[in-house]
Amino acid sequence: MLRISPYSRLTGLSLILMTASHWAGADVLGLTGGKTVWVAELTGESQSTASRAAKQKPVDFNKLALTSEYYSGLWLELEHPLPFVPNIRMSYTNIESAKRVRDTTVVPGGDGIEVSNPQNIDTALAFNNLDATLYYQILDNWVNIDLGLTARKLDGYLDVFYELSEQFPRNFPHSNTELHQIVPMLYGKTQFDIPGTSIYLQAMANGVTYNGDTFVDAEAKVGASLDVLPGLNLGVALGYRTMKLKMINTGNLYADAQIDGFQAEFTAHF
């Protein structure tokens, strides 16, 4: 992954993309949207930066049973034939989990909390992503290439509740860490339309590495579409998505985690 400062060199890249977009672009105005269902597994660990500085134990997602979850998403693309004006893509992924695990041996000990024999551990996690992407079509035929820039708004939290007694549930020490951050990322998408069919292969990625932090969100899929009405095209796709998150110097949350799994998608093009 390219190592850049989050705010530098973006102007130069934008000028390059604007020049390239003069060579290729959409022929007509088009609007495409999609609904995704992501069956994913969350692995890794997380804690507040304060507890990490105090050398306390992080929260282990595997021990807290935050695995094999269903996450949903929506996206919308607006493409046009105007030269030098970028196309727009908006997307949202809802990543939320809430689990209870009964364990008398797991001792997360995060955020200054030391729990010797919890009866139950309740964990609530949210890591929602809202993306705004400006991109240009570098190629637009049976081989399609899009390049651009994404601003990703991260909103999430990590809550851990320890039930030490059946008589006093959820009233004992707990940890709460929130995340609210905007991260600039590079965006790229490549699609190969198989000639003579409605089948396509597509790969898409957002990513950036800077200041010890890494954000990578990539997916690959195979799909097919069909004209069902004049001006309306419906499609389905199946693929695999992986999200890598390593935050050391971003916000007040430390995380070294990965979310990956198969993803189904339903699309409509107008």
JODA-V926043 format. One record per run of one state. SS is the DSSP state (A for helix, B for strand, O for the rest). FROM is the first residue (numbers start at 1). TO is the last residue. If there is no record, write none. Layout:
BEGIN
ss=SS from=FROM to=TO
ss=SS from=FROM to=TO
END
This chain:
BEGIN
ss=O from=1 to=2
ss=B from=3 to=3
ss=O from=4 to=9
ss=A from=10 to=21
ss=O from=22 to=29
ss=B from=30 to=48
ss=A from=49 to=53
ss=O from=54 to=58
ss=B from=59 to=60
ss=O from=61 to=68
ss=B from=69 to=79
ss=O from=80 to=86
ss=B from=87 to=94
ss=O from=95 to=95
ss=B from=96 to=101
ss=O from=102 to=109
ss=A from=110 to=112
ss=O from=113 to=119
ss=B from=120 to=140
ss=O from=141 to=142
ss=B from=143 to=163
ss=O from=164 to=173
ss=B from=174 to=193
ss=O from=194 to=198
ss=B from=199 to=210
ss=O from=211 to=212
ss=B from=213 to=229
ss=O from=230 to=231
ss=B from=232 to=247
ss=O from=248 to=252
ss=B from=253 to=269
ss=O from=270 to=270
END
